[in-house]
């Protein structure tokens, strides 16, 4: 097995992991709605709980992988995720048990993602890391698109229990594939020399004179990405409600409400190959405005075609923010394991803040069905103001 074949194996694991986790977490909200009567407020609180746990699990599980090895972290993670899914299926009649297992899931899940991200970048030059991350992003984004697109039909055909049993089977298959890859891992790495350290010059894009230092773009991207996850996880939690408003079955929701996933995949593919957005503030600024407008449109519109078009723009802008965070981290030269933990923790903060804000708004104003939409839109507007403030501060320092 060659170095590139080993990486292909890890990309396969990333794709399978995305399919399993996307199907479980996205359609869990349909399960909670259909079996326990959860509405938007209940699903938002479940998502907020997940995000709060995610923040701290990101740090600790990343440290575990660094200390005891990435492959061991993956083996424990895949088996633990499989066990959580089986236990969820066996106790699916008990809402307390299901929610406790959701909390456990968000801990053991972090044993997999940081380890996979590190393995696909192992023994690569700086330019090679950027190439691997581009492939990695397209792999998981494409898998997430297919999972949501086909998940609604599977939910209808196989029954709600498939939300647990199908991911359980995939997680166990990943464990078996990992055992096979482990046999080749050390030998391939031994035969692959450490890449030479690259002297990375100050970023210059086609002669573009930077008005801000590269570190400023890194900080702005780190700010923008959690706000993208605020919007994403608010949307995922209330998607059963959106589908209900539009009169869509789970199968139809998978078809018409997966558009933003494909939009994000398209953004990753475009940003990977096209460099014109590098170190241009207007892209982050415009993306932030589009994020606010597209989310509000999806949640407030009552016409299916409007929701579909808004999703396309939503996917493009969330893809831009996620990719910006990773790209600037690598290009500025700060792509380290420490940043990996920070990157994941920021994502967890977004997963927590958006749904918690929406749920709190619906709790305080239960008579207003759109309270969550306005509250989260207000939070995103605060993020836009923070982005402008950070740019202004950075510009003054340069001056």
MIDOVO-679940 format. One record per residue (C-alpha): residue number from 1; z, x, y; residue in one letter. Coordinates in nm, 2 decimals. Layout:
N
<site seq="NUM" pz="Z" px="X" py="Y" type="A"/>
...
! end
This chain:
399
<site seq="1" pz="0.00" px="0.00" py="0.00" type="X"/>
<site seq="2" pz="-0.10" px="0.13" py="0.34" type="X"/>
<site seq="3" pz="0.10" px="0.11" py="0.67" type="X"/>
<site seq="4" pz="-0.13" px="-0.17" py="0.80" type="X"/>
<site seq="5" pz="-0.10" px="-0.36" py="0.47" type="X"/>
<site seq="6" pz="0.27" px="-0.35" py="0.49" type="X"/>
<site seq="7" pz="0.25" px="-0.48" py="0.85" type="X"/>
<site seq="8" pz="0.03" px="-0.77" py="0.72" type="X"/>
<site seq="9" pz="0.30" px="-0.86" py="0.48" type="X"/>
<site seq="10" pz="0.56" px="-0.88" py="0.76" type="X"/>
<site seq="11" pz="0.32" px="-1.09" py="0.97" type="X"/>
<site seq="12" pz="0.29" px="-1.32" py="0.67" type="X"/>
<site seq="13" pz="0.67" px="-1.35" py="0.66" type="X"/>
<site seq="14" pz="0.67" px="-1.43" py="1.03" type="X"/>
<site seq="15" pz="0.41" px="-1.70" py="0.98" type="X"/>
<site seq="16" pz="0.60" px="-1.86" py="0.69" type="X"/>
<site seq="17" pz="0.92" px="-1.84" py="0.88" type="X"/>
<site seq="18" pz="0.77" px="-2.02" py="1.17" type="X"/>
<site seq="19" pz="0.63" px="-2.30" py="0.96" type="X"/>
<site seq="20" pz="0.96" px="-2.35" py="0.79" type="X"/>
<site seq="21" pz="1.18" px="-2.34" py="1.10" type="X"/>
<site seq="22" pz="0.93" px="-2.54" py="1.31" type="X"/>
<site seq="23" pz="0.90" px="-2.82" py="1.06" type="X"/>
<site seq="24" pz="1.28" px="-2.84" py="1.01" type="X"/>
<site seq="25" pz="1.39" px="-2.82" py="1.37" type="X"/>
<site seq="26" pz="1.11" px="-3.03" py="1.53" type="X"/>
<site seq="27" pz="1.12" px="-3.32" py="1.28" type="X"/>
<site seq="28" pz="1.50" px="-3.31" py="1.24" type="X"/>
<site seq="29" pz="1.51" px="-3.52" py="1.56" type="X"/>
<site seq="30" pz="1.29" px="-3.78" py="1.40" type="X"/>
<site seq="31" pz="1.53" px="-3.77" py="1.10" type="X"/>
<site seq="32" pz="1.84" px="-3.82" py="1.33" type="X"/>
<site seq="33" pz="1.66" px="-4.10" py="1.50" type="X"/>
<site seq="34" pz="1.56" px="-4.29" py="1.19" type="X"/>
<site seq="35" pz="1.88" px="-4.23" py="0.98" type="X"/>
<site seq="36" pz="2.16" px="-4.23" py="1.24" type="X"/>
<site seq="37" pz="2.01" px="-4.40" py="1.54" type="X"/>
<site seq="38" pz="2.01" px="-4.09" py="1.77" type="X"/>
<site seq="39" pz="1.83" px="-4.15" py="2.10" type="X"/>
<site seq="40" pz="1.73" px="-3.90" py="2.37" type="X"/>
<site seq="41" pz="2.09" px="-3.83" py="2.47" type="X"/>
<site seq="42" pz="2.21" px="-3.76" py="2.11" type="X"/>
<site seq="43" pz="1.92" px="-3.53" py="2.03" type="X"/>
<site seq="44" pz="1.96" px="-3.35" py="2.36" type="X"/>
<site seq="45" pz="2.33" px="-3.28" py="2.28" type="X"/>
<site seq="46" pz="2.23" px="-3.15" py="1.93" type="X"/>
<site seq="47" pz="1.98" px="-2.91" py="2.09" type="X"/>
<site seq="48" pz="2.23" px="-2.80" py="2.35" type="X"/>
<site seq="49" pz="2.48" px="-2.72" py="2.07" type="X"/>
<site seq="50" pz="2.21" px="-2.52" py="1.90" type="X"/>
<site seq="51" pz="2.13" px="-2.32" py="2.21" type="X"/>
<site seq="52" pz="2.49" px="-2.24" py="2.28" type="X"/>
<site seq="53" pz="2.54" px="-2.10" py="1.93" type="X"/>
<site seq="54" pz="2.20" px="-1.91" py="1.96" type="X"/>
<site seq="55" pz="2.32" px="-1.71" py="2.26" type="X"/>
<site seq="56" pz="2.60" px="-1.54" py="2.07" type="X"/>
<site seq="57" pz="2.43" px="-1.53" py="1.73" type="X"/>
<site seq="58" pz="2.14" px="-1.33" py="1.89" type="X"/>
<site seq="59" pz="2.37" px="-1.05" py="1.99" type="X"/>
<site seq="60" pz="2.57" px="-1.03" py="1.67" type="X"/>
<site seq="61" pz="2.29" px="-1.07" py="1.42" type="X"/>
<site seq="62" pz="2.08" px="-0.82" py="1.61" type="X"/>
<site seq="63" pz="2.37" px="-0.57" py="1.57" type="X"/>
<site seq="64" pz="2.40" px="-0.65" py="1.20" type="X"/>
<site seq="65" pz="2.03" px="-0.57" py="1.14" type="X"/>
<site seq="66" pz="2.06" px="-0.25" py="1.34" type="X"/>
<site seq="67" pz="2.37" px="-0.14" py="1.15" type="X"/>
<site seq="68" pz="2.30" px="-0.25" py="0.79" type="X"/>
<site seq="69" pz="1.92" px="-0.25" py="0.79" type="X"/>
<site seq="70" pz="1.64" px="-0.49" py="0.88" type="X"/>
<site seq="71" pz="1.54" px="-0.57" py="0.52" type="X"/>
<site seq="72" pz="1.89" px="-0.65" py="0.41" type="X"/>
<site seq="73" pz="1.93" px="-0.87" py="0.72" type="X"/>
<site seq="74" pz="1.61" px="-1.06" py="0.61" type="X"/>
<site seq="75" pz="1.72" px="-1.10" py="0.25" type="X"/>
<site seq="76" pz="2.05" px="-1.25" py="0.35" type="X"/>
<site seq="77" pz="1.89" px="-1.46" py="0.62" type="X"/>
<site seq="78" pz="1.62" px="-1.61" py="0.39" type="X"/>
<site seq="79" pz="1.87" px="-1.69" py="0.11" type="X"/>
<site seq="80" pz="2.12" px="-1.83" py="0.36" type="X"/>
<site seq="81" pz="1.86" px="-2.05" py="0.52" type="X"/>
<site seq="82" pz="1.75" px="-2.18" py="0.18" type="X"/>
<site seq="83" pz="2.11" px="-2.26" py="0.10" type="X"/>
<site seq="84" pz="2.15" px="-2.44" py="0.43" type="X"/>
<site seq="85" pz="1.84" px="-2.66" py="0.37" type="X"/>
<site seq="86" pz="1.95" px="-2.75" py="0.01" type="X"/>
<site seq="87" pz="2.30" px="-2.84" py="0.14" type="X"/>
<site seq="88" pz="2.15" px="-3.05" py="0.42" type="X"/>
<site seq="89" pz="1.93" px="-3.24" py="0.17" type="X"/>
<site seq="90" pz="2.23" px="-3.31" py="-0.06" type="X"/>
<site seq="91" pz="2.45" px="-3.43" py="0.23" type="X"/>
<site seq="92" pz="2.18" px="-3.60" py="0.43" type="X"/>
<site seq="93" pz="2.37" px="-3.93" py="0.42" type="X"/>
<site seq="94" pz="2.65" px="-3.78" py="0.62" type="X"/>
<site seq="95" pz="2.58" px="-3.72" py="0.99" type="X"/>
<site seq="96" pz="2.88" px="-3.48" py="1.03" type="X"/>
<site seq="97" pz="2.76" px="-3.26" py="0.74" type="X"/>
<site seq="98" pz="2.41" px="-3.25" py="0.88" type="X"/>
<site seq="99" pz="2.52" px="-3.14" py="1.22" type="X"/>
<site seq="100" pz="2.76" px="-2.88" py="1.09" type="X"/>
<site seq="101" pz="2.48" px="-2.74" py="0.89" type="X"/>
<site seq="102" pz="2.26" px="-2.74" py="1.20" type="X"/>
<site seq="103" pz="2.52" px="-2.51" py="1.36" type="X"/>
<site seq="104" pz="2.52" px="-2.28" py="1.06" type="X"/>
<site seq="105" pz="2.14" px="-2.27" py="1.06" type="X"/>
<site seq="106" pz="2.14" px="-2.14" py="1.41" type="X"/>
<site seq="107" pz="2.36" px="-1.85" py="1.31" type="X"/>
<site seq="108" pz="2.18" px="-1.74" py="1.00" type="X"/>
<site seq="109" pz="1.83" px="-1.79" py="1.16" type="X"/>
<site seq="110" pz="1.91" px="-1.50" py="1.39" type="X"/>
<site seq="111" pz="1.93" px="-1.27" py="1.08" type="X"/>
<site seq="112" pz="1.55" px="-1.31" py="1.05" type="X"/>
<site seq="113" pz="1.37" px="-1.31" py="1.39" type="X"/>
<site seq="114" pz="1.51" px="-0.99" py="1.55" type="X"/>
<site seq="115" pz="1.45" px="-0.80" py="1.22" type="X"/>
<site seq="116" pz="1.09" px="-0.93" py="1.18" type="X"/>
<site seq="117" pz="1.02" px="-0.83" py="1.54" type="X"/>
<site seq="118" pz="1.15" px="-0.48" py="1.48" type="X"/>
<site seq="119" pz="0.96" px="-0.44" py="1.15" type="X"/>
<site seq="120" pz="0.62" px="-0.53" py="1.30" type="X"/>
<site seq="121" pz="0.67" px="-0.27" py="1.57" type="X"/>
<site seq="122" pz="0.81" px="0.01" py="1.35" type="X"/>
<site seq="123" pz="0.63" px="0.35" py="1.36" type="X"/>
<site seq="124" pz="0.39" px="0.24" py="1.63" type="X"/>
<site seq="125" pz="0.29" px="0.41" py="1.95" type="X"/>
<site seq="126" pz="0.36" px="0.23" py="2.28" type="X"/>
<site seq="127" pz="0.00" px="0.10" py="2.29" type="X"/>
<site seq="128" pz="0.03" px="0.01" py="1.92" type="X"/>
<site seq="129" pz="0.35" px="-0.18" py="1.99" type="X"/>
<site seq="130" pz="0.16" px="-0.39" py="2.25" type="X"/>
<site seq="131" pz="-0.11" px="-0.46" py="1.99" type="X"/>
<site seq="132" pz="0.14" px="-0.56" py="1.72" type="X"/>
<site seq="133" pz="0.33" px="-0.79" py="1.96" type="X"/>
<site seq="134" pz="0.00" px="-0.95" py="2.05" type="X"/>
<site seq="135" pz="-0.08" px="-1.02" py="1.69" type="X"/>
<site seq="136" pz="0.28" px="-1.13" py="1.62" type="X"/>
<site seq="137" pz="0.28" px="-1.38" py="1.91" type="X"/>
<site seq="138" pz="-0.05" px="-1.53" py="1.80" type="X"/>
<site seq="139" pz="0.08" px="-1.54" py="1.44" type="X"/>
<site seq="140" pz="0.39" px="-1.74" py="1.51" type="X"/>
<site seq="141" pz="0.24" px="-1.96" py="1.78" type="X"/>
<site seq="142" pz="-0.05" px="-2.05" py="1.55" type="X"/>
<site seq="143" pz="0.19" px="-2.13" py="1.27" type="X"/>
<site seq="144" pz="0.41" px="-2.34" py="1.50" type="X"/>
<site seq="145" pz="0.10" px="-2.54" py="1.60" type="X"/>
<site seq="146" pz="0.00" px="-2.61" py="1.25" type="X"/>
<site seq="147" pz="0.36" px="-2.70" py="1.15" type="X"/>
<site seq="148" pz="0.40" px="-2.97" py="1.42" type="X"/>
<site seq="149" pz="0.04" px="-3.09" py="1.37" type="X"/>
<site seq="150" pz="0.08" px="-3.15" py="1.00" type="X"/>
<site seq="151" pz="0.45" px="-3.22" py="1.00" type="X"/>
<site seq="152" pz="0.43" px="-3.58" py="1.10" type="X"/>
<site seq="153" pz="0.20" px="-3.67" py="0.82" type="X"/>
<site seq="154" pz="0.42" px="-3.48" py="0.57" type="X"/>
<site seq="155" pz="0.72" px="-3.67" py="0.71" type="X"/>
<site seq="156" pz="0.55" px="-4.01" py="0.64" type="X"/>
<site seq="157" pz="0.40" px="-3.92" py="0.30" type="X"/>
<site seq="158" pz="0.68" px="-3.71" py="0.14" type="X"/>
<site seq="159" pz="0.97" px="-3.89" py="0.30" type="X"/>
<site seq="160" pz="1.23" px="-3.78" py="0.55" type="X"/>
<site seq="161" pz="1.40" px="-3.56" py="0.28" type="X"/>
<site seq="162" pz="1.11" px="-3.32" py="0.31" type="X"/>
<site seq="163" pz="1.26" px="-3.21" py="0.64" type="X"/>
<site seq="164" pz="1.50" px="-3.01" py="0.43" type="X"/>
<site seq="165" pz="1.33" px="-2.96" py="0.09" type="X"/>
<site seq="166" pz="1.00" px="-2.82" py="0.22" type="X"/>
<site seq="167" pz="1.17" px="-2.55" py="0.44" type="X"/>
<site seq="168" pz="1.40" px="-2.46" py="0.15" type="X"/>
<site seq="169" pz="1.10" px="-2.39" py="-0.07" type="X"/>
<site seq="170" pz="0.93" px="-2.18" py="0.20" type="X"/>
<site seq="171" pz="1.25" px="-1.98" py="0.27" type="X"/>
<site seq="172" pz="1.29" px="-1.90" py="-0.10" type="X"/>
<site seq="173" pz="0.92" px="-1.79" py="-0.12" type="X"/>
<site seq="174" pz="0.98" px="-1.56" py="0.17" type="X"/>
<site seq="175" pz="1.27" px="-1.40" py="-0.01" type="X"/>
<site seq="176" pz="1.05" px="-1.33" py="-0.32" type="X"/>
<site seq="177" pz="0.78" px="-1.19" py="-0.10" type="X"/>
<site seq="178" pz="1.03" px="-0.97" py="0.08" type="X"/>
<site seq="179" pz="1.15" px="-0.83" py="-0.26" type="X"/>
<site seq="180" pz="0.80" px="-0.72" py="-0.33" type="X"/>
<site seq="181" pz="0.74" px="-0.57" py="0.02" type="X"/>
<site seq="182" pz="1.08" px="-0.38" py="-0.01" type="X"/>
<site seq="183" pz="0.94" px="-0.18" py="-0.31" type="X"/>
<site seq="184" pz="0.68" px="-0.03" py="-0.08" type="X"/>
<site seq="185" pz="0.87" px="-0.02" py="0.25" type="X"/>
<site seq="186" pz="1.04" px="0.32" py="0.22" type="X"/>
<site seq="187" pz="0.75" px="0.49" py="0.06" type="X"/>
<site seq="188" pz="0.50" px="0.37" py="0.32" type="X"/>
<site seq="189" pz="0.73" px="0.48" py="0.61" type="X"/>
<site seq="190" pz="0.78" px="0.82" py="0.46" type="X"/>
<site seq="191" pz="0.41" px="0.87" py="0.45" type="X"/>
<site seq="192" pz="0.37" px="0.74" py="0.81" type="X"/>
<site seq="193" pz="0.48" px="1.00" py="1.07" type="X"/>
<site seq="194" pz="0.67" px="0.91" py="1.37" type="X"/>
<site seq="195" pz="0.43" px="0.85" py="1.66" type="X"/>
<site seq="196" pz="0.43" px="1.11" py="1.94" type="X"/>
<site seq="197" pz="0.61" px="1.01" py="2.26" type="X"/>
<site seq="198" pz="0.37" px="0.88" py="2.52" type="X"/>
<site seq="199" pz="0.40" px="0.96" py="2.88" type="X"/>
<site seq="200" pz="0.37" px="0.62" py="3.04" type="X"/>
<site seq="201" pz="0.24" px="0.64" py="3.40" type="X"/>
<site seq="202" pz="0.33" px="0.39" py="3.67" type="X"/>
<site seq="203" pz="0.13" px="0.07" py="3.60" type="X"/>
<site seq="204" pz="-0.20" px="0.06" py="3.79" type="X"/>
<site seq="205" pz="-0.43" px="-0.23" py="3.70" type="X"/>
<site seq="206" pz="-0.79" px="-0.16" py="3.80" type="X"/>
<site seq="207" pz="-0.68" px="0.02" py="4.12" type="X"/>
<site seq="208" pz="-0.45" px="-0.26" py="4.22" type="X"/>
<site seq="209" pz="-0.18" px="-0.15" py="4.46" type="X"/>
<site seq="210" pz="0.15" px="-0.30" py="4.36" type="X"/>
<site seq="211" pz="0.34" px="-0.47" py="4.63" type="X"/>
<site seq="212" pz="0.65" px="-0.47" py="4.42" type="X"/>
<site seq="213" pz="0.80" px="-0.21" py="4.18" type="X"/>
<site seq="214" pz="0.73" px="-0.28" py="3.81" type="X"/>
<site seq="215" pz="1.10" px="-0.34" py="3.75" type="X"/>
<site seq="216" pz="1.08" px="-0.64" py="3.98" type="X"/>
<site seq="217" pz="0.82" px="-0.80" py="3.76" type="X"/>
<site seq="218" pz="1.04" px="-0.74" py="3.46" type="X"/>
<site seq="219" pz="1.33" px="-0.91" py="3.63" type="X"/>
<site seq="220" pz="1.12" px="-1.20" py="3.74" type="X"/>
<site seq="221" pz="0.98" px="-1.25" py="3.39" type="X"/>
<site seq="222" pz="1.33" px="-1.23" py="3.24" type="X"/>
<site seq="223" pz="1.42" px="-1.51" py="3.48" type="X"/>
<site seq="224" pz="1.11" px="-1.72" py="3.41" type="X"/>
<site seq="225" pz="1.12" px="-1.72" py="3.03" type="X"/>
<site seq="226" pz="1.46" px="-1.90" py="2.99" type="X"/>
<site seq="227" pz="1.34" px="-2.17" py="3.23" type="X"/>
<site seq="228" pz="1.04" px="-2.21" py="3.00" type="X"/>
<site seq="229" pz="1.27" px="-2.26" py="2.71" type="X"/>
<site seq="230" pz="1.47" px="-2.51" py="2.92" type="X"/>
<site seq="231" pz="1.16" px="-2.72" py="2.94" type="X"/>
<site seq="232" pz="1.04" px="-2.66" py="2.58" type="X"/>
<site seq="233" pz="1.37" px="-2.76" py="2.42" type="X"/>
<site seq="234" pz="1.41" px="-3.06" py="2.64" type="X"/>
<site seq="235" pz="1.07" px="-3.18" py="2.54" type="X"/>
<site seq="236" pz="1.12" px="-3.12" py="2.17" type="X"/>
<site seq="237" pz="1.45" px="-3.31" py="2.17" type="X"/>
<site seq="238" pz="1.31" px="-3.62" py="2.34" type="X"/>
<site seq="239" pz="0.97" px="-3.61" py="2.17" type="X"/>
<site seq="240" pz="1.07" px="-3.89" py="1.93" type="X"/>
<site seq="241" pz="1.15" px="-4.10" py="2.24" type="X"/>
<site seq="242" pz="0.81" px="-4.01" py="2.39" type="X"/>
<site seq="243" pz="0.64" px="-4.11" py="2.07" type="X"/>
<site seq="244" pz="0.83" px="-4.44" py="2.06" type="X"/>
<site seq="245" pz="0.73" px="-4.51" py="2.42" type="X"/>
<site seq="246" pz="0.36" px="-4.45" py="2.33" type="X"/>
<site seq="247" pz="0.40" px="-4.65" py="2.01" type="X"/>
<site seq="248" pz="0.32" px="-4.35" py="1.78" type="X"/>
<site seq="249" pz="0.43" px="-4.31" py="1.42" type="X"/>
<site seq="250" pz="0.56" px="-3.96" py="1.31" type="X"/>
<site seq="251" pz="0.21" px="-3.89" py="1.17" type="X"/>
<site seq="252" pz="0.05" px="-3.99" py="1.50" type="X"/>
<site seq="253" pz="0.31" px="-3.79" py="1.70" type="X"/>
<site seq="254" pz="0.22" px="-3.48" py="1.49" type="X"/>
<site seq="255" pz="-0.14" px="-3.53" py="1.59" type="X"/>
<site seq="256" pz="-0.11" px="-3.62" py="1.96" type="X"/>
<site seq="257" pz="0.22" px="-3.44" py="2.05" type="X"/>
<site seq="258" pz="0.13" px="-3.10" py="1.91" type="X"/>
<site seq="259" pz="-0.13" px="-3.03" py="2.18" type="X"/>
<site seq="260" pz="0.11" px="-2.81" py="2.38" type="X"/>
<site seq="261" pz="0.17" px="-2.59" py="2.07" type="X"/>
<site seq="262" pz="-0.21" px="-2.52" py="2.06" type="X"/>
<site seq="263" pz="-0.21" px="-2.46" py="2.43" type="X"/>
<site seq="264" pz="0.06" px="-2.19" py="2.39" type="X"/>
<site seq="265" pz="-0.14" px="-2.03" py="2.11" type="X"/>
<site seq="266" pz="-0.45" px="-2.02" py="2.33" type="X"/>
<site seq="267" pz="-0.24" px="-1.86" py="2.61" type="X"/>
<site seq="268" pz="-0.11" px="-1.59" py="2.38" type="X"/>
<site seq="269" pz="-0.47" px="-1.51" py="2.26" type="X"/>
<site seq="270" pz="-0.60" px="-1.50" py="2.62" type="X"/>
<site seq="271" pz="-0.32" px="-1.30" py="2.77" type="X"/>
<site seq="272" pz="-0.34" px="-1.05" py="2.48" type="X"/>
<site seq="273" pz="-0.70" px="-0.97" py="2.55" type="X"/>
<site seq="274" pz="-0.72" px="-1.02" py="2.93" type="X"/>
<site seq="275" pz="-0.53" px="-0.80" py="3.16" type="X"/>
<site seq="276" pz="-0.61" px="-0.96" py="3.50" type="X"/>
<site seq="277" pz="-0.27" px="-1.13" py="3.51" type="X"/>
<site seq="278" pz="-0.07" px="-0.80" py="3.49" type="X"/>
<site seq="279" pz="0.15" px="-0.74" py="3.80" type="X"/>
<site seq="280" pz="0.03" px="-1.03" py="4.00" type="X"/>
<site seq="281" pz="0.31" px="-1.25" py="4.13" type="X"/>
<site seq="282" pz="0.08" px="-1.55" py="4.18" type="X"/>
<site seq="283" pz="0.05" px="-1.60" py="3.81" type="X"/>
<site seq="284" pz="0.42" px="-1.64" py="3.75" type="X"/>
<site seq="285" pz="0.46" px="-1.85" py="4.07" type="X"/>
<site seq="286" pz="0.17" px="-2.08" py="3.98" type="X"/>
<site seq="287" pz="0.29" px="-2.10" py="3.62" type="X"/>
<site seq="288" pz="0.64" px="-2.21" py="3.73" type="X"/>
<site seq="289" pz="0.50" px="-2.49" py="3.95" type="X"/>
<site seq="290" pz="0.27" px="-2.60" py="3.66" type="X"/>
<site seq="291" pz="0.58" px="-2.60" py="3.43" type="X"/>
<site seq="292" pz="0.77" px="-2.85" py="3.64" type="X"/>
<site seq="293" pz="0.47" px="-3.07" py="3.70" type="X"/>
<site seq="294" pz="0.35" px="-3.08" py="3.34" type="X"/>
<site seq="295" pz="0.69" px="-3.15" py="3.19" type="X"/>
<site seq="296" pz="0.76" px="-3.44" py="3.43" type="X"/>
<site seq="297" pz="0.42" px="-3.58" py="3.36" type="X"/>
<site seq="298" pz="0.47" px="-3.58" py="2.98" type="X"/>
<site seq="299" pz="0.81" px="-3.74" py="3.01" type="X"/>
<site seq="300" pz="0.71" px="-4.01" py="3.27" type="X"/>
<site seq="301" pz="0.36" px="-4.10" py="3.18" type="X"/>
<site seq="302" pz="0.28" px="-4.41" py="2.97" type="X"/>
<site seq="303" pz="-0.08" px="-4.33" py="2.90" type="X"/>
<site seq="304" pz="-0.16" px="-4.13" py="2.59" type="X"/>
<site seq="305" pz="-0.45" px="-3.94" py="2.75" type="X"/>
<site seq="306" pz="-0.23" px="-3.83" py="3.04" type="X"/>
<site seq="307" pz="0.04" px="-3.70" py="2.80" type="X"/>
<site seq="308" pz="-0.22" px="-3.51" py="2.60" type="X"/>
<site seq="309" pz="-0.38" px="-3.34" py="2.91" type="X"/>
<site seq="310" pz="-0.03" px="-3.25" py="3.05" type="X"/>
<site seq="311" pz="0.06" px="-3.10" py="2.72" type="X"/>
<site seq="312" pz="-0.23" px="-2.86" py="2.74" type="X"/>
<site seq="313" pz="-0.11" px="-2.72" py="3.07" type="X"/>
<site seq="314" pz="0.25" px="-2.72" py="2.95" type="X"/>
<site seq="315" pz="0.15" px="-2.50" py="2.66" type="X"/>
<site seq="316" pz="-0.05" px="-2.26" py="2.88" type="X"/>
<site seq="317" pz="0.23" px="-2.20" py="3.12" type="X"/>
<site seq="318" pz="0.51" px="-2.16" py="2.86" type="X"/>
<site seq="319" pz="0.29" px="-1.91" py="2.69" type="X"/>
<site seq="320" pz="0.24" px="-1.71" py="3.01" type="X"/>
<site seq="321" pz="0.62" px="-1.70" py="3.07" type="X"/>
<site seq="322" pz="0.70" px="-1.59" py="2.72" type="X"/>
<site seq="323" pz="0.43" px="-1.33" py="2.71" type="X"/>
<site seq="324" pz="0.53" px="-1.19" py="3.05" type="X"/>
<site seq="325" pz="0.88" px="-1.13" py="2.94" type="X"/>
<site seq="326" pz="0.76" px="-0.92" py="2.64" type="X"/>
<site seq="327" pz="0.48" px="-0.74" py="2.81" type="X"/>
<site seq="328" pz="0.67" px="-0.62" py="3.12" type="X"/>
<site seq="329" pz="0.96" px="-0.51" py="2.90" type="X"/>
<site seq="330" pz="0.73" px="-0.28" py="2.70" type="X"/>
<site seq="331" pz="0.51" px="-0.17" py="2.99" type="X"/>
<site seq="332" pz="0.80" px="-0.08" py="3.22" type="X"/>
<site seq="333" pz="0.94" px="0.12" py="2.93" type="X"/>
<site seq="334" pz="1.25" px="-0.08" py="2.85" type="X"/>
<site seq="335" pz="1.15" px="-0.23" py="2.52" type="X"/>
<site seq="336" pz="1.46" px="-0.14" py="2.32" type="X"/>
<site seq="337" pz="1.69" px="-0.30" py="2.07" type="X"/>
<site seq="338" pz="1.92" px="-0.37" py="2.36" type="X"/>
<site seq="339" pz="1.65" px="-0.57" py="2.54" type="X"/>
<site seq="340" pz="1.57" px="-0.75" py="2.21" type="X"/>
<site seq="341" pz="1.92" px="-0.89" py="2.21" type="X"/>
<site seq="342" pz="1.90" px="-0.97" py="2.58" type="X"/>
<site seq="343" pz="1.56" px="-1.14" py="2.53" type="X"/>
<site seq="344" pz="1.69" px="-1.36" py="2.25" type="X"/>
<site seq="345" pz="2.01" px="-1.44" py="2.44" type="X"/>
<site seq="346" pz="1.81" px="-1.55" py="2.74" type="X"/>
<site seq="347" pz="1.61" px="-1.78" py="2.52" type="X"/>
<site seq="348" pz="1.93" px="-1.92" py="2.38" type="X"/>
<site seq="349" pz="2.05" px="-1.98" py="2.74" type="X"/>
<site seq="350" pz="1.74" px="-2.18" py="2.80" type="X"/>
<site seq="351" pz="1.78" px="-2.38" py="2.48" type="X"/>
<site seq="352" pz="2.13" px="-2.47" py="2.59" type="X"/>
<site seq="353" pz="2.09" px="-2.54" py="2.96" type="X"/>
<site seq="354" pz="1.79" px="-2.77" py="2.96" type="X"/>
<site seq="355" pz="1.91" px="-3.02" py="2.69" type="X"/>
<site seq="356" pz="2.27" px="-3.00" py="2.81" type="X"/>
<site seq="357" pz="2.16" px="-3.09" py="3.17" type="X"/>
<site seq="358" pz="1.94" px="-3.38" py="3.04" type="X"/>
<site seq="359" pz="2.22" px="-3.51" py="2.81" type="X"/>
<site seq="360" pz="2.48" px="-3.49" py="3.08" type="X"/>
<site seq="361" pz="2.25" px="-3.68" py="3.32" type="X"/>
<site seq="362" pz="2.20" px="-3.96" py="3.06" type="X"/>
<site seq="363" pz="2.57" px="-3.97" py="3.00" type="X"/>
<site seq="364" pz="2.65" px="-4.00" py="3.37" type="X"/>
<site seq="365" pz="2.37" px="-4.24" py="3.44" type="X"/>
<site seq="366" pz="2.31" px="-4.44" py="3.12" type="X"/>
<site seq="367" pz="2.13" px="-4.72" py="3.31" type="X"/>
<site seq="368" pz="1.86" px="-4.48" py="3.42" type="X"/>
<site seq="369" pz="1.63" px="-4.38" py="3.13" type="X"/>
<site seq="370" pz="1.46" px="-4.12" py="3.34" type="X"/>
<site seq="371" pz="1.78" px="-3.95" py="3.45" type="X"/>
<site seq="372" pz="1.72" px="-3.65" py="3.21" type="X"/>
<site seq="373" pz="1.37" px="-3.60" py="3.34" type="X"/>
<site seq="374" pz="1.48" px="-3.58" py="3.70" type="X"/>
<site seq="375" pz="1.79" px="-3.36" py="3.62" type="X"/>
<site seq="376" pz="1.59" px="-3.11" py="3.42" type="X"/>
<site seq="377" pz="1.31" px="-3.11" py="3.68" type="X"/>
<site seq="378" pz="1.58" px="-3.03" py="3.94" type="X"/>
<site seq="379" pz="1.71" px="-2.74" py="3.73" type="X"/>
<site seq="380" pz="1.36" px="-2.60" py="3.70" type="X"/>
<site seq="381" pz="1.31" px="-2.63" py="4.08" type="X"/>
<site seq="382" pz="1.63" px="-2.42" py="4.12" type="X"/>
<site seq="383" pz="1.46" px="-2.16" py="3.89" type="X"/>
<site seq="384" pz="1.15" px="-2.16" py="4.11" type="X"/>
<site seq="385" pz="1.37" px="-2.10" py="4.41" type="X"/>
<site seq="386" pz="1.54" px="-1.82" py="4.23" type="X"/>
<site seq="387" pz="1.21" px="-1.66" py="4.15" type="X"/>
<site seq="388" pz="1.10" px="-1.66" py="4.51" type="X"/>
<site seq="389" pz="1.44" px="-1.52" py="4.62" type="X"/>
<site seq="390" pz="1.42" px="-1.24" py="4.36" type="X"/>
<site seq="391" pz="1.07" px="-1.15" py="4.49" type="X"/>
<site seq="392" pz="1.19" px="-1.15" py="4.85" type="X"/>
<site seq="393" pz="1.48" px="-0.92" py="4.77" type="X"/>
<site seq="394" pz="1.26" px="-0.68" py="4.58" type="X"/>
<site seq="395" pz="1.00" px="-0.68" py="4.86" type="X"/>
<site seq="396" pz="1.27" px="-0.59" py="5.11" type="X"/>
<site seq="397" pz="1.39" px="-0.30" py="4.90" type="X"/>
<site seq="398" pz="1.04" px="-0.16" py="4.89" type="X"/>
<site seq="399" pz="1.00" px="-0.20" py="5.26" type="X"/>
! end
